[in-house]
């Protein structure tokens, strides 16, 4: 099963969906519009574990919510970051593609191709 956490207004997210479709994978594909179906904190923790790396790599720091919520301040904890993403899903990097217990952020789309390969 391939899962794509998708924002249809994002060109990179649309490109990831196209890439998965073009790969003609033999496995089912689920597309989840995460702005309509936000993650819980527990789901975000699980997604972060699949992505690996730093938690802040999952966050879109250019969004106004990032500054408004004070997430750029020193001392912000991971728990606060998870809560912020859960409450403001626009903060989540996109797209995120999950397959076989691994996940990648689809920027650049080559990340998605490597996950499918």
N, C-alpha and C positions, 0 to 999 in steps of 0.2 A: 504494500500500500504506500502510495506517495501522497503526502499532504502538503498543500501549498497554502500558507497564510498570506492572503492576497488583499491588496487595495486596488480596485479596478481603475482608480484615477492615476495610478503610478505607472509610468512607462516601463520601469524595470520589473515591476510586478507582472505586468501584461507580457513582457518578454519571457519571463520565467514560465508562465502558463503556456505560451507558444512553444517554448523549448521542450517542455514535458510532453505536450501534444505531438510535436514533431518526432520525438524519440519513439513514439508508438510502443511505449512500455507495455508489457504483458500484464502488468499489475494495475489494479484500480487506482484512480486518482480522486482525491477529495480536495475541493477548493473551499477554503473557509475565509469569508470576508471578516477579518478580525476586528474591524471597526464596528460591525454589527453584532459580532459574537466575541466580546472581549474575553481575555484570559483571566483566570483566577490567579492569585499569587502562587498557589501550588503548581498550576499548569506552567506558569512562567519559570518557576524553579526547575521543573522537569525539562522545559525547552532549553534553558540555559545550560543544563548538564549535557544535553545532546550537542549543543553548539560548542561547548568548551570556551576557553578564552575568558576575557574580562566581561563582567556584567555590563559595564558601560558601553561595550561594543554593540550591545543590543539596542542602545538608545539613540534616538535621533536628537542630537544636541542642538540642532538648528531650529527646532520647533519652539514657538513662543512659550509653551507650557513648561519647557525645560527651565527657562530662566524664571518665569513667574512662580514656579514651585520651589525655587531656590536649590534646584538639583545641582547647580554649578558650584555650590558652596563646599568648602572643605568640611570633612566630618560627616557627610551624608552617608548613611549606612546602606548596606545591600537591602535590608528589610524596607527601608524608606524608598529605595529605587524600585523594588518589586511592587510596592503599594502604588507608587506613582504611575507605573506602566499599566497596572491593572485598572486604575481609575481614569487614566488618560491614554487609551490605546494608540493614539496618534504618535506617541513617543516611541513606539516599537519600530525598529528597523524593518524594512520590507524589501522584497518578499523574503519569507523564510520557507524553505523547502525541507521536509522531513522524509527520510526513507531508511528503513531498517535500523531504527534507533539512533541514526545520525542526522544532524541538521546543518544547514548552511544558510547564510544570508546571501541572497541572490544578487549582490552587488560586488563584483561584476557577475554577469550571467555565466561566466566560465565556472564559477563555484557550483552552479546548478548542474552544468554539464559534467563536472567531475563527480558529483554525487550520483548521477545517473549512470556514469560509465562504469 
